[in-house]
Amino acid sequence: MAEAPLKLKTFMAKQNEASFILKIQCPDRIGIAAAVSQTVAEMGGWVTEANYHSDPVSNRFFMRNAIRTDSLMEQADIFETQFQSVADQFSMDFELIDTRRKQRVVLFVSKESHCLTDLLHRWSIKELDCDLIGVVSNHDHLRSISEFYGIPFHHVPINKEDKLNSFNQIAVLLNDLSPDLIVLARYMQIFPASLCNAYPSQIINIHHSFLPSFAGARPYHQAYDRGVKLIGATSHYVTVDLDEGPIIEQDVIRVSHRHAITELARLGRDIERVVLARAVRNHLEHRVFESGRRTIVFE
């Protein structure tokens, strides 16, 4: 195979460079994008990606800029101080994130392996830029898969008669692991309010249904009984309200009366893998903004 031209290799190198992510949201008004761009430029910032959205319903403005780290290397420590005057002018909530610090991720599973194996594979080929620090399960079935990838496996059984004690053990474990993100990769237990509140916007779930339809258990059975023509999957942030958290990603596939429940589940598993991976990747890349019960996702 011929070697890539120098210009292409240079472009690819720049695309893969670490960056600071500047996330902004504020009341919408004229001049926000210009003020941000001017301030970043004045500090020598090299913007490699810029996304923004003006929401006419909430009258909120959302912006995500990727800035090459080497262009702000000497000024990163003072950027937030310098930028504060712009933030005050536009009543901004802003955050500057250094992507060189990888996020710590814990995966929760039960018996189904398809989402776990998909995420582990994507992580192993560096499609997901994070540190996978543990797999937690209420069953021991998937230990070998986790350990094959060199990820510590933690078996915490859920006692049906004393779930509070079981989740207290999980709370202690999470406190020790100190994750930035918790992914429920077909974990078939409901997180208690205490854990949901302890990790706001840090828990992502995959629901094997196109929410808000067929929430709760056995959604493929519900879909079959209704004779649906589309099935799907939904990935969302976990809140104290079951399956009601802000939706990050969804997808669907067409089905018919010919598909049995087992076939619906088989097709659904394919969608679940992709939808969860997209949601996790968008979160890790700081592309998700929450706006009430909705999300703005810059893909």
N, C-alpha and C positions, 0 to 999 in steps of 0.2 A: 504494500500500500504506500502511495506517495505521501511524503511528509507534508503536513499542513503549512500553507504559506505563513510567513512571519507575521503579517498583519492579522491573520485569523488567530494565530497562537497568542498574540498580544491581546486581542479582544477577549479570547477565552480566559486568559489569565486575569484580566481586569474583572470579568464577570464573576470569577470565583474568589476574588479577594474579600477579606473580612470587611465589615462595614459597621458604622454606627447607624442605628435606625432611629429616626426622629419621628415620634408619633404625637399628633396634635389633634385636639378637638375643642371647639369653642362655638359661641354663637356666630351665626353667619353674617358677614357684612363685606363690603367692598375692601379690597386691598390686602387681604390676609396672605394669599399665595405670594404676592409681590414682596411683602414685608419679610416673610420667611426666607424667600430665595435671596433677597438682598443681604440679610443678616448672615446667612450661611456663606454666601460668596465673600463677604467682607472678612470672614474668619478663615478664608482659604479652603472652605469645604467644597469637595468635588462630588456633586450629586450624580449618582449612577442610576437612580430610579426614583421617580416622583409620581405619586398617586394622590388624588383628592376627590372628594365628593361633597356636594352641597345638597343637604336633605331639606326639601321644601316643607315637609310635614312638621318636623321638629325644629326647623330653622337652625340646624346645627351644621357645622363645617368640619370635615374629617380629612386629615392629611397624613401621609406616610412618605418620608424621604429616606432613601438609603444613601449614606455618605461614606466615601472611602476613608478608612481609618487613617491611612498614612497622610491624608490631606488635613486632618485635624489633630495629628499626633501630639503636637506641642501645645495645642489649645483645648484639648478635650476636657481637661480639668476645670477650665474657666468658661467652657461653652454655656453651661446652664446659667451661670451668673450673668454672662453677657446677653443671653437670650431672654432673660427674665423681663427686661424692659419691653420687649415685643409681646411677651406673654401677658404682661399687665395691660398693655394697650388694647389687646383684643380679648381679654378675659379668658385666656387659654389654659387648658390643662395639657401639659406636655411631658414627654418622657424621652430621654436620650439613652439608648440601649447599645451596649457594646457586644456585638455578636461573637467576639472572640471568647467570651465566657459562655460555655455550653450549658444549656438548661439540663437539670437533673430530672429524669423521667422515671416513674414507677408504673408498671403495667399490672392491672388486676384482671384475673381470669377465673373461670370455673372449670367446666369440662370441655367446652367447645374450643378447638385449637386454631380455627382458620384465621381469625383476626390477629391472634398472638403470633403465629408463624409468619404472617404477612408483614407485620410491623418489625419483627426481628430480622427478617430478610432485608427489608428496606433500610433498616439501621446498619446492617452488616455491609451493605454496598454503598453506604454513606449518602443515601437518599434522604435520610432524616438526620439532621445535624444536632445531635444531643448526646448526653451521657445516659445510657440506660443503666440504672443502678439497682434494679430489683424487679422481680415478678412475685406478686402476692396472689395466693389462691386459697379458696376454702376447700379444695380437693388436692390430692397429690398426683393427679393424672398427668399433668403437663410438666412435671419436674425435669424429665429427661430433655425435653425440647429447650427449656430455658437454660439448662446447664450445658447443652451442646453449643450454645452461643456464648457461654462463659458468663451468664447473668445469674447472680444469686437468686435462689428460689426460696420463698418463705411460705410455709404451709400454716395457715391460721384457720382451723375449722370453725364453722359457725354453729354454735349450739342453739338449736331451735327453742330450747327451754330457757336459754339465758343469752340472747343475742347481745344484750348490753355489755356483758363481760367480754364477749368475743370482739366487739368493735372497740372496746377500751384497749384490748391488746393491739388492735390495728392502729389505733391512735398513737400508742406508745412507739410502735414500729415506725410509723410515718414521721413522728417527731425525731427519731434517731436518723432516719434516712434523709430528712429535710428536702423533699422534692420540690421542684418548681412546677411540675405538671404531673397529674395523676390521670391515667387513661384506663377507663373501664372497657376492656376488650372482650366483651361478652361475659362480664362478671354478673352473675345472676342473683345478686343480693342488693337490697336497697340500702344505700348509705344513710345513716341517721343524720338528723339535722345538725348535730354537733360537728360532724366531719364536713358536711356541706358548708357550714358557716366558717369553719376553720380554714378552708381553701377556696375562697370565692374566685370564680373565673379561672380556677386551676384544675378543675376536674372535667374531663371530656368523656361522654358516654356514646356508645353506638346503640341505637334502638332499631331493631329489625322490623321497622314499619315506616311508612311515609307519614310521619306525624303532621297534624294532630289526629289522624285516623288511627284506630287500633292501638291505642296506648295500653300499657300494662303487659300482662303475660299472654303467650300463645297468639301473637298477631297473625301468623300465617293461617291458623285455624279460623280466626275471625275473618280474614280476607277471603278464604275459601268459602265460608258460609255466606258471605255477601256477594260472591261471584264477581269479584273485582277484575278489571281488565289491565290494571297496572299494580305492580308491587314495588316497594322501594325500601330505602333505608335512610335514617336520619341520624346525624351526629350533632350533639348539642352540649352546652355546658350544663353541669348538674347543679340544681338548686333544691331547696327543701320541698318544692312542689314536684312530684314525680312526673318525669317526662315533659316538663313545662319550661325547661331552661332555654335560653336563647339559642336558636338553631344556627350552626356553623356551615353545614354542608348536607345536601340531599341528592339522591339520584333515584331513578325508576327504570323498570324494564317492563315491556308489554307481555301479558300472559293471556290465557284463554280458558274456556271451560274444560279443555282437554288436560290441563295441568292438575295433577293430584297434589295433595298437601305436601307430600315429600318432595315433589318437583318444585313447588313454590319455595320451599325451604332451601333447596339446592341452588336455585337461581338467586334467592335472597342472599345466600352466603357470599356469592360473588360480588354483589353490590355492597354488602356490608364492609368487605375488605377495602374496597376502593374509597368509599365514603369516609370511613374512619381515617384512612391514611391521608386523605386530602385535608381533613379537619385538623389532624395532628400537625401536619406540615405547615398549614397556614398559621396555626397558633405558634409553632416554633419560630416561624419567620416573622412573627409580630405583624401579621396582616389582618388581624381581626380586631374590630372596634365594637364595643357594645353600646347600644343606644336603646335604653329601656329594655323591652323584651325582644328587640331585634338586634341583628348584627350587620355591620358593614364589613365586607371581606374584600380586600384588594388582592385579586389573584394575579 
